[in-house]
Amino acid sequence: MKDIMIHFPTKVMIGEGMLKRLGEEAGAVGTKAFVLYDPFLKGSATLRAILDDLQKNGVAYTEFDDVVPNPRNTTIDRGAEICAQEKCDVVIGIGGGSAIDSAKAIALVMTNGGTCWEYTERQNEYVHRPEKPSLPLIVIPTTAGTGTEATPCSVINNPSLKRKCTIINPAIYPTVSLIDPSLMVSIPPLSTALTGIDTFAHAFEAYISKNSNEWTDTIALRSIELFARSIRAAVKDGSDIDARYNMALACMLGGWSIAQAGVTLPHALGQPLSAFTDAPHGGTLAACLVQIIEWTLPYGEEKFAKVAEIFDPSLIGKDKAQQAAALPGLLHKLYEDIGVHVSFGGYGLKEEEIPAFVDLAYTAFKQDIDGHPKPTSREDVEQLVHQCM
């Protein structure tokens, strides 16, 4: 019997057209918004509608669009300075994971001071623990991948140190998450595929984690079912609103599940790859997920078998070991179908960087390694990185 503790304070609103609720939700928690958004939104009809809706509901705003993939600590701190100067009392983050993670970190720094990097988790180093709640935070994801709209996490890149670490604290749960699948129809096929794999990895890792429980298993499996049903359709036809809705829901549920159970070894390898090469997060996970599953067997066999059944119902009723062993091949086939061909070396990781890569995995993502179902040594991690090159 395992104890279950659930903490999820975020108000989640998901559905086509949900963006129209932003002004009302923002007006309920603040009077001046720091509106941080992905640069692709600048000058768009979507952004104009957002800003008009805020004004209509009596919310003034300051705009900030200095957002790049794998958000930089220096950019986040500059955003927090502007937010403070403008006396904003609510933060709104619109875009992919980088935009929303930046907004989360800014909302935290605004009330607790310091720099965002001070709050990131790092083994054997001082970590500043927030003493106050963040500013009210409303997030609007434009991709179905990171799940950050449902987590207490913000991943931050520090290029000067070649490190990527994560704020993990309940203080940065969003106040409101508005999830509108109609915002996702223009995402290109490869981005849809890679962010989709990120969604799957969240649910899958939460499911196999040592920290999972019956609650997280239920949520994670539902996310995996939605992913398996919809990812090919979403990649093939971005305007398929049903597929986009299913992927958006899968993404939120995957984020919800890792918020409770955490992630495992794929994230412990994927995150450092972004620090060294600036590779997209979904791509870093795709580049190691299959290899890690193959290496992990027979640990976690029963859960691997259940996931394999979801991807291929013809496996139902077969031997568990046979089902589990089929999972890497099923994922290889999925990668082919959605056009994903990635590797650590292809993203630019050099052989001579691998020792420092392993050091970063153990400094910033040791909690993920510890959650993996198979005991994992530094030598194991190094060998896996070589396999992913």
C-alpha positions as CSV (number, residue, x, y, z in Angstrom):
1,M,0.0,0.0,0.0
2,K,1.5,3.4,-1.0
3,D,0.5,6.7,0.5
4,I,-1.0,9.2,-2.0
5,M,-0.6,13.0,-1.7
6,I,-2.0,15.2,-4.4
7,H,-1.5,19.0,-4.7
8,F,-3.0,20.8,-7.7
9,P,-4.1,24.4,-7.1
10,T,-4.4,25.4,-10.8
11,K,-7.8,26.3,-12.4
12,V,-7.7,24.5,-15.7
13,M,-10.1,25.6,-18.6
14,I,-9.8,23.7,-21.8
15,G,-11.8,23.9,-25.0
16,E,-12.1,25.5,-28.4
17,G,-12.4,29.3,-28.0
18,M,-11.3,29.3,-24.4
19,L,-8.9,32.2,-25.1
20,K,-12.0,34.5,-24.9
21,R,-12.0,34.0,-21.2
22,L,-8.6,35.7,-20.6
23,G,-9.8,39.2,-19.9
24,E,-12.3,38.1,-17.4
25,E,-9.9,35.8,-15.6
26,A,-7.1,38.5,-15.6
27,G,-9.5,41.2,-14.3
28,A,-10.4,38.9,-11.4
29,V,-6.8,38.8,-10.1
30,G,-5.1,42.1,-11.2
31,T,-5.2,45.5,-12.8
32,K,-2.0,45.6,-14.8
33,A,-0.6,42.6,-16.6
34,F,2.9,41.7,-17.7
35,V,2.1,40.0,-21.0
36,L,4.9,37.7,-22.0
37,Y,4.5,36.0,-25.4
38,D,6.4,34.1,-28.0
39,P,7.8,36.4,-30.8
40,F,5.8,34.6,-33.5
41,L,2.6,36.2,-32.0
42,K,3.9,39.8,-32.4
43,G,1.6,41.7,-34.8
44,S,-0.8,38.8,-35.1
45,A,-4.6,39.1,-34.9
46,T,-4.5,36.6,-32.0
47,L,-2.3,39.0,-29.9
48,R,-4.4,42.0,-30.8
49,A,-7.5,40.2,-29.7
50,I,-5.8,39.2,-26.4
51,L,-4.7,42.8,-25.7
52,D,-8.1,44.2,-26.6
53,D,-9.8,41.7,-24.3
54,L,-7.6,42.8,-21.4
55,Q,-8.4,46.5,-22.0
56,K,-12.1,45.7,-22.3
57,N,-11.9,44.1,-18.8
58,G,-10.1,47.0,-17.2
59,V,-6.6,45.5,-17.3
60,A,-3.7,47.6,-18.4
61,Y,-0.7,45.8,-19.8
62,T,3.0,45.8,-20.6
63,E,4.3,43.6,-23.4
64,F,7.5,41.4,-23.4
65,D,8.5,39.1,-26.3
66,D,12.2,38.5,-25.7
67,V,11.7,34.7,-25.5
68,V,13.9,32.0,-27.1
69,P,13.8,28.2,-26.9
70,N,15.4,27.0,-23.7
71,P,14.8,30.3,-21.9
72,R,17.9,32.1,-20.6
73,N,18.3,33.1,-17.0
74,T,19.5,36.6,-18.0
75,T,16.4,37.2,-20.2
76,I,14.1,36.1,-17.4
77,D,15.7,38.4,-14.9
78,R,15.5,41.3,-17.3
79,G,11.8,40.6,-17.7
80,A,11.3,40.6,-13.9
81,E,13.0,44.0,-13.7
82,I,10.6,45.4,-16.3
83,C,7.6,43.8,-14.6
84,A,8.6,45.5,-11.3
85,Q,9.3,48.9,-13.0
86,E,5.9,48.8,-14.6
87,K,4.2,47.8,-11.3
88,C,2.4,44.8,-12.8
89,D,0.3,42.7,-10.5
90,V,-0.5,39.8,-12.7
91,V,1.7,37.8,-15.2
92,I,0.3,36.3,-18.4
93,G,2.4,33.8,-20.3
94,I,1.4,32.9,-23.9
95,G,3.3,30.5,-26.1
96,G,5.3,27.3,-25.9
97,G,7.1,25.9,-22.9
98,S,9.8,28.5,-23.0
99,A,7.4,31.4,-22.8
100,I,5.4,29.8,-20.0
101,D,8.4,28.7,-18.0
102,S,9.8,32.3,-18.3
103,A,6.5,33.7,-17.0
104,K,6.4,31.3,-14.1
105,A,10.0,32.3,-13.0
106,I,9.2,36.0,-13.4
107,A,6.1,35.7,-11.3
108,L,8.2,34.0,-8.6
109,V,11.1,36.5,-8.6
110,M,8.6,39.4,-8.5
111,T,7.4,38.5,-5.0
112,N,10.6,36.7,-3.6
113,G,13.4,38.8,-5.0
114,G,16.8,37.7,-6.2
115,T,17.5,36.1,-9.5
116,C,15.7,33.2,-11.1
117,W,18.8,30.9,-11.2
118,E,19.0,31.0,-7.4
119,Y,15.7,29.1,-7.2
120,T,16.8,26.2,-9.5
121,E,17.5,22.8,-8.1
122,R,21.2,21.9,-8.0
123,Q,22.8,19.1,-6.0
124,N,25.2,20.2,-3.3
125,E,24.6,23.9,-4.0
126,Y,22.6,26.6,-2.3
127,V,19.0,26.8,-3.5
128,H,16.9,29.8,-2.6
129,R,13.5,28.5,-1.3
130,P,10.6,31.0,-1.9
131,E,8.9,32.2,1.2
132,K,6.0,34.0,-0.6
133,P,3.5,33.0,-3.3
134,S,4.2,34.2,-6.8
135,L,2.2,36.9,-8.5
136,P,-1.1,35.7,-9.9
137,L,-0.2,33.8,-13.1
138,I,-2.3,33.0,-16.2
139,V,-0.8,30.8,-18.8
140,I,-2.0,30.0,-22.4
141,P,-0.1,27.2,-24.1
142,T,0.2,27.4,-27.9
143,T,1.8,23.9,-28.2
144,A,0.8,20.5,-26.9
145,G,4.1,19.4,-25.4
146,T,5.6,20.7,-22.3
147,G,2.7,20.3,-19.9
148,T,4.1,23.3,-17.9
149,E,0.5,24.6,-17.7
150,A,-0.1,21.9,-15.1
151,T,3.3,21.7,-13.2
152,P,5.2,23.5,-10.4
153,C,8.3,23.5,-12.6
154,S,10.2,26.1,-14.7
155,V,13.2,24.9,-16.7
156,I,15.9,27.5,-17.1
157,N,19.1,27.6,-19.3
158,N,22.3,29.3,-18.1
159,P,24.5,29.5,-21.2
160,S,27.4,31.0,-19.4
161,L,27.7,27.9,-17.2
162,K,26.4,25.5,-19.9
163,R,23.8,24.3,-17.5
164,K,20.1,23.8,-17.5
165,C,18.3,23.4,-14.2
166,T,14.7,23.5,-12.9
167,I,12.8,25.5,-10.4
168,I,10.5,22.9,-8.7
169,N,8.2,24.6,-6.2
170,P,4.4,24.7,-5.6
171,A,4.7,28.5,-5.6
172,I,4.9,28.5,-9.4
173,Y,1.8,26.5,-10.2
174,P,-0.2,28.7,-12.6
175,T,-3.3,30.4,-11.1
176,V,-5.2,29.7,-14.3
177,S,-4.4,27.7,-17.3
178,L,-6.4,28.5,-20.4
179,I,-6.0,25.8,-23.0
180,D,-7.4,26.5,-26.5
181,P,-6.7,23.9,-29.1
182,S,-7.6,26.3,-31.9
183,L,-4.3,28.2,-31.1
184,M,-2.4,25.0,-32.1
185,V,-3.6,24.4,-35.6
186,S,-0.8,26.3,-37.3
187,I,2.1,24.4,-35.6
188,P,4.2,22.8,-38.3
189,P,4.3,19.0,-38.6
190,L,7.8,18.4,-37.1
191,S,7.1,20.7,-34.2
192,T,3.8,18.9,-33.6
193,A,5.7,15.6,-33.7
194,L,8.5,16.7,-31.3
195,T,6.2,18.4,-28.8
196,G,3.9,15.4,-29.0
197,I,6.8,13.1,-28.0
198,D,7.4,15.4,-25.1
199,T,3.8,14.9,-24.0
200,F,4.2,11.1,-24.3
201,A,7.5,11.2,-22.4
202,H,5.9,13.0,-19.5
203,A,3.0,10.6,-19.2
204,F,5.2,7.5,-19.7
205,E,7.9,8.6,-17.2
206,A,5.4,9.5,-14.6
207,Y,3.8,6.1,-15.1
208,I,7.0,4.1,-14.7
209,S,8.5,6.3,-12.0
210,K,9.2,4.8,-8.6
211,N,7.2,7.7,-7.2
212,S,4.0,6.8,-9.1
213,N,0.8,5.8,-7.4
214,E,-2.7,4.7,-8.5
215,W,-3.8,8.3,-9.0
216,T,-0.9,9.2,-11.3
217,D,-1.1,5.9,-13.1
218,T,-4.7,6.6,-14.0
219,I,-3.9,10.1,-15.3
220,A,-0.8,9.1,-17.1
221,L,-2.4,6.2,-18.9
222,R,-5.2,8.4,-20.1
223,S,-2.7,10.8,-21.5
224,I,-0.9,8.0,-23.3
225,E,-4.2,6.7,-24.8
226,L,-5.0,10.2,-26.1
227,F,-1.5,10.6,-27.6
228,A,-1.5,7.2,-29.3
229,R,-4.9,7.9,-30.8
230,S,-4.2,11.4,-32.0
231,I,-0.5,12.2,-32.7
232,R,-0.4,10.8,-36.3
233,A,-3.6,12.7,-37.2
234,A,-2.3,16.0,-35.6
235,V,1.0,15.7,-37.6
236,K,-0.7,14.8,-40.8
237,D,-3.4,17.5,-40.7
238,G,-2.8,20.4,-38.3
239,S,-6.3,21.7,-38.8
240,D,-7.8,18.5,-37.3
241,I,-9.3,20.2,-34.3
242,D,-10.3,17.0,-32.6
243,A,-6.8,15.7,-32.8
244,R,-5.5,19.0,-31.5
245,Y,-7.9,18.9,-28.6
246,N,-6.9,15.4,-27.7
247,M,-3.2,16.3,-27.8
248,A,-3.8,19.4,-25.7
249,L,-5.6,17.3,-23.2
250,A,-2.9,14.6,-23.3
251,C,-0.3,17.3,-22.7
252,M,-2.1,18.8,-19.7
253,L,-2.7,15.4,-18.2
254,G,1.0,14.4,-18.7
255,G,2.0,17.6,-17.0
256,W,-0.4,16.9,-14.2
257,S,1.0,13.4,-13.7
258,I,4.7,14.5,-13.6
259,A,3.7,17.3,-11.1
260,Q,2.9,14.5,-8.7
261,A,5.2,11.6,-9.7
262,G,8.1,13.4,-11.4
263,V,10.1,12.2,-14.4
264,T,12.8,9.7,-14.9
265,L,16.0,8.9,-16.9
266,P,14.9,10.2,-20.3
267,H,14.6,13.7,-18.8
268,A,17.9,13.4,-17.0
269,L,19.6,12.9,-20.3
270,G,17.3,15.1,-22.5
271,Q,17.7,18.3,-20.4
272,P,21.5,18.4,-20.4
273,L,21.5,17.9,-24.2
274,S,19.5,21.2,-24.5
275,A,22.1,22.9,-22.2
276,F,25.0,21.8,-24.4
277,T,23.4,22.1,-27.9
278,D,20.3,24.3,-27.5
279,A,18.3,21.4,-29.0
280,P,14.5,21.4,-28.7
281,H,13.3,19.6,-25.6
282,G,11.0,17.2,-27.4
283,G,13.8,16.3,-29.8
284,T,16.2,15.6,-26.9
285,L,13.7,13.1,-25.4
286,A,13.0,11.5,-28.8
287,A,16.8,11.0,-29.2
288,C,17.1,8.8,-26.1
289,L,13.7,7.4,-25.2
290,V,13.8,4.2,-27.2
291,Q,17.4,3.4,-26.1
292,I,16.5,3.9,-22.4
293,I,13.5,1.6,-22.7
294,E,15.6,-1.1,-24.3
295,W,18.2,-0.7,-21.6
296,T,15.7,-0.7,-18.7
297,L,14.0,-4.0,-19.6
298,P,13.1,-6.2,-17.8
299,Y,12.7,-3.6,-15.0
300,G,9.2,-2.1,-15.3
301,E,8.1,-4.9,-17.5
302,E,4.5,-4.9,-16.5
303,K,4.0,-1.2,-17.1
304,F,6.0,-1.3,-20.4
305,A,3.6,-4.1,-21.5
306,K,0.5,-2.0,-20.7
307,V,1.9,0.9,-22.8
308,A,2.7,-1.5,-25.6
309,E,-0.9,-2.7,-25.5
310,I,-2.2,0.8,-25.9
311,F,-0.1,1.3,-29.1
312,D,-0.9,-2.2,-30.5
313,P,-4.1,-3.8,-29.1
314,S,-3.2,-7.0,-30.9
315,L,-0.7,-7.6,-28.1
316,I,-3.5,-7.9,-25.5
317,G,-3.4,-11.4,-23.9
318,K,0.2,-12.2,-24.9
319,D,3.0,-12.8,-22.5
320,K,4.1,-9.7,-20.6
321,A,7.7,-10.1,-21.5
322,Q,6.7,-10.3,-25.2
323,Q,4.5,-7.2,-24.9
324,A,7.1,-5.2,-23.1
325,A,9.8,-6.1,-25.6
326,A,7.6,-4.9,-28.4
327,L,7.5,-1.3,-27.1
328,P,10.8,0.0,-28.6
329,G,9.8,-1.3,-32.0
330,L,6.4,0.3,-31.8
331,L,8.0,3.7,-30.9
332,H,10.5,3.3,-33.8
333,K,7.5,2.8,-36.2
334,L,5.8,5.8,-34.7
335,Y,8.9,8.0,-35.2
336,E,9.0,6.9,-38.9
337,D,5.3,7.7,-39.3
338,I,5.6,11.2,-37.9
339,G,9.0,12.0,-39.5
340,V,11.2,12.1,-36.4
341,H,14.9,11.2,-37.0
342,V,17.1,12.6,-34.2
343,S,20.2,11.8,-32.2
344,F,22.5,13.4,-29.7
345,G,25.3,13.7,-32.2
346,G,22.9,15.0,-34.8
347,Y,22.0,17.8,-32.4
348,G,25.7,18.7,-32.0
349,L,26.9,16.9,-28.9
350,K,30.6,16.1,-29.1
351,E,32.2,13.0,-27.7
352,E,34.6,15.1,-25.6
353,E,31.6,16.8,-23.9
354,I,30.1,13.5,-22.6
355,P,31.9,13.5,-19.2
356,A,30.7,17.1,-18.5
357,F,27.3,16.1,-19.8
358,V,27.1,13.3,-17.2
359,D,28.2,15.6,-14.5
360,L,25.3,18.0,-15.3
361,A,22.9,15.1,-15.3
362,Y,24.0,14.2,-11.7
363,T,24.1,17.9,-10.6
364,A,20.8,19.1,-11.9
365,F,18.7,16.0,-12.6
366,K,19.7,13.5,-9.9
367,Q,16.1,13.3,-8.7
368,D,15.0,12.1,-12.1
369,I,17.7,9.4,-12.2
370,D,16.7,8.3,-8.7
371,G,13.0,7.9,-9.9
372,H,13.9,5.5,-12.7
373,P,12.7,1.9,-12.2
374,K,16.2,0.5,-12.9
375,P,19.1,1.4,-10.7
376,T,21.4,3.7,-12.7
377,S,25.1,4.4,-12.2
378,R,27.2,7.2,-13.7
379,E,28.8,4.5,-15.9
380,D,25.3,3.5,-17.1
381,V,24.4,7.1,-18.0
382,E,27.7,7.6,-19.9
383,Q,27.1,4.3,-21.9
384,L,23.6,5.4,-22.7
385,V,24.7,8.8,-24.0
386,H,27.2,7.0,-26.3
387,Q,24.3,4.8,-27.6
388,C,22.3,7.9,-28.3
389,M,25.0,9.6,-30.4
